[in-house]
Amino acid sequence: MSQTRYKTIAYVSTLTALAVILRFFEIPYPLLTWLKYDASGVPLAILAYMGWSLLAYSLPAYYLVSVALGADFVGMAMKVVAEASTIIPLVYLYRRFKTRRRLAVPLSTGAAALSRVVVMHLFNVLITPYWLVYSYGMDYETALSYVYSIVLLIDAFNLTIAVPVSLAAIYVTEYLLKTGILHE
């Protein structure tokens, strides 16, 4: 195996493990306490910045290890979708406009936040009622009505986590590039 391949494996395994560990350092969202703030998207975004294939390797491992450590399989799937919907526009736009940093940071952060809110709004309306039926025995209409009553609070949560995670991912990636730990 080449030196580059070993480095890639080390980056993916280390940053994926860090993402899983960061999931356990959670702060409850005050309006819906089962939603939790965490910084696990930061190492995943760094991997995406290094290469899309690294993110593609990391997300399934992130999901499987988290579920093996006790995470709800549906909730974790939603978390993976949320992180991907944040990271993909963030990294794509940041890379595209990085030579114009004053544009790159707000544009990529804003797009990441908007993407996460829209994607998770749709996923919550489409998936969460079925999860409530499965997990709590609610009838579908009651579950859907409940989701509609809280979906704007969930949107606010997604907005308030996407912005700081996106900014942290950008600044940590820039620091790692500047120090030579990461390479373009």
C-alpha positions as CSV (number, residue, x, y, z in Angstrom):
1,M,0.0,0.0,0.0
2,S,1.3,3.5,-0.8
3,Q,2.0,6.1,1.8
4,T,-0.9,8.3,0.5
5,R,-3.3,5.4,0.9
6,Y,-2.2,4.9,4.6
7,K,-2.6,8.7,5.2
8,T,-6.1,8.5,3.7
9,I,-7.1,5.6,5.9
10,A,-5.7,7.4,8.9
11,Y,-7.6,10.6,8.1
12,V,-10.9,8.8,7.5
13,S,-10.7,6.6,10.6
14,T,-9.4,9.4,12.9
15,L,-11.9,12.0,11.8
16,T,-14.8,9.6,11.7
17,A,-13.9,8.4,15.2
18,L,-13.8,12.0,16.3
19,A,-17.2,12.7,14.8
20,V,-18.6,9.7,16.8
21,I,-17.0,10.9,20.0
22,L,-18.3,14.5,19.5
23,R,-21.9,13.1,19.3
24,F,-21.6,12.3,23.0
25,F,-20.9,15.9,23.9
26,E,-24.4,17.1,23.5
27,I,-26.3,20.2,24.6
28,P,-30.1,19.8,24.6
29,Y,-32.1,22.2,22.4
30,P,-34.3,24.0,25.0
31,L,-37.5,23.9,23.0
32,L,-37.4,20.2,22.2
33,T,-35.0,18.5,24.5
34,W,-34.6,15.3,22.5
35,L,-32.9,17.3,19.8
36,K,-29.2,17.8,20.7
37,Y,-26.5,20.2,19.6
38,D,-23.1,18.6,18.9
39,A,-20.1,19.3,16.8
40,S,-19.8,16.0,15.0
41,G,-20.3,17.7,11.6
42,V,-17.0,19.5,11.9
43,P,-14.7,16.5,11.3
44,L,-17.1,15.2,8.7
45,A,-16.8,18.5,6.8
46,I,-13.0,18.4,7.0
47,L,-13.1,15.0,5.4
48,A,-15.4,16.3,2.6
49,Y,-13.0,19.2,2.1
50,M,-10.2,16.7,1.6
51,G,-12.3,14.7,-0.9
52,W,-15.9,13.7,-1.5
53,S,-15.0,10.0,-1.5
54,L,-13.7,10.4,2.0
55,L,-17.0,11.7,3.2
56,A,-18.7,8.8,1.3
57,Y,-16.5,6.3,3.3
58,S,-17.0,8.1,6.5
59,L,-20.8,8.6,6.7
60,P,-21.7,4.9,6.7
61,A,-19.1,4.2,9.4
62,Y,-20.4,7.2,11.4
63,Y,-23.9,5.8,11.2
64,L,-23.0,2.1,12.0
65,V,-20.7,2.9,14.9
66,S,-23.2,5.3,16.4
67,V,-26.0,2.8,16.1
68,A,-23.8,0.1,17.6
69,L,-23.1,2.4,20.5
70,G,-26.8,2.8,21.2
71,A,-28.2,5.5,18.9
72,D,-31.7,5.1,17.5
73,F,-31.4,3.7,14.0
74,V,-34.0,6.1,12.5
75,G,-32.7,9.1,14.5
76,M,-29.2,8.4,13.4
77,A,-30.2,8.1,9.8
78,M,-31.9,11.5,10.1
79,K,-28.6,12.8,11.7
80,V,-26.6,11.5,8.8
81,V,-29.0,13.2,6.3
82,A,-28.8,16.4,8.3
83,E,-25.0,16.4,8.3
84,A,-24.8,15.6,4.6
85,S,-27.3,18.3,3.7
86,T,-25.1,20.8,5.6
87,I,-21.7,19.6,4.5
88,I,-22.2,19.2,0.8
89,P,-23.3,22.8,-0.1
90,L,-20.8,24.1,2.6
91,V,-17.8,22.5,1.1
92,Y,-18.8,22.8,-2.5
93,L,-19.4,26.6,-2.3
94,Y,-16.5,27.2,0.0
95,R,-14.1,25.5,-2.4
96,R,-15.6,27.3,-5.4
97,F,-15.3,30.7,-3.9
98,K,-12.3,30.3,-1.5
99,T,-10.2,32.8,-3.4
100,R,-12.8,35.4,-2.5
101,R,-13.0,34.6,1.2
102,R,-15.3,37.5,2.0
103,L,-17.8,35.9,-0.3
104,A,-17.0,32.3,0.4
105,V,-17.6,32.2,4.2
106,P,-21.1,33.8,4.3
107,L,-22.3,32.2,1.0
108,S,-21.2,28.7,1.9
109,T,-22.5,29.0,5.5
110,G,-25.8,30.5,4.4
111,A,-26.3,27.8,1.7
112,A,-25.4,25.1,4.2
113,A,-27.9,26.4,6.7
114,L,-30.7,26.8,4.1
115,S,-30.0,23.3,2.7
116,R,-30.2,21.7,6.1
117,V,-33.4,23.5,7.1
118,V,-35.2,22.6,3.8
119,V,-34.0,19.0,3.6
120,M,-34.7,18.3,7.2
121,H,-38.1,20.0,7.1
122,L,-39.1,17.6,4.3
123,F,-37.6,14.5,6.0
124,N,-39.3,15.4,9.2
125,V,-42.7,15.7,7.6
126,L,-42.2,12.6,5.5
127,I,-40.4,10.2,8.0
128,T,-41.1,11.4,11.6
129,P,-44.8,10.5,11.6
130,Y,-44.0,6.9,10.6
131,W,-41.3,6.8,13.3
132,L,-43.8,8.0,15.9
133,V,-46.3,5.4,14.8
134,Y,-43.6,2.7,15.0
135,S,-42.1,3.8,18.3
136,Y,-45.0,5.1,20.2
137,G,-48.0,3.4,18.7
138,M,-49.7,6.7,17.6
139,D,-52.1,6.6,14.7
140,Y,-50.7,8.2,11.6
141,E,-53.0,11.3,11.7
142,T,-52.1,12.1,15.3
143,A,-48.4,11.6,14.5
144,L,-48.6,13.9,11.4
145,S,-50.5,16.5,13.4
146,Y,-47.9,16.4,16.1
147,V,-45.1,16.8,13.6
148,Y,-46.8,19.8,12.0
149,S,-47.1,21.4,15.4
150,I,-43.4,21.2,16.1
151,V,-41.7,21.3,12.6
152,L,-41.0,25.0,12.8
153,L,-39.2,24.5,16.1
154,I,-37.2,21.7,14.5
155,D,-36.4,24.1,11.6
156,A,-35.1,26.6,14.1
157,F,-32.9,23.9,15.7
158,N,-31.5,23.0,12.3
159,L,-30.7,26.6,11.5
160,T,-29.1,27.2,14.9
161,I,-26.8,24.2,14.6
162,A,-25.9,24.5,10.9
163,V,-24.4,28.0,11.2
164,P,-21.9,27.4,14.1
165,V,-20.9,23.9,12.8
166,S,-20.4,25.4,9.3
167,L,-18.3,28.3,10.6
168,A,-16.3,26.0,12.9
169,A,-15.6,23.6,10.0
170,I,-14.4,26.4,7.8
171,Y,-12.1,27.9,10.4
172,V,-10.7,24.5,11.6
173,T,-10.1,23.5,8.0
174,E,-8.3,26.8,7.2
175,Y,-6.2,26.4,10.3
176,L,-5.2,22.8,9.4
177,L,-4.3,23.9,5.9
178,K,-2.3,26.9,7.2
179,T,-0.3,24.6,9.6
180,G,0.3,22.0,6.9
181,I,-1.6,19.3,8.6
182,L,-4.0,19.2,5.6
183,H,-2.9,19.7,2.0
184,E,-5.0,21.0,-0.9
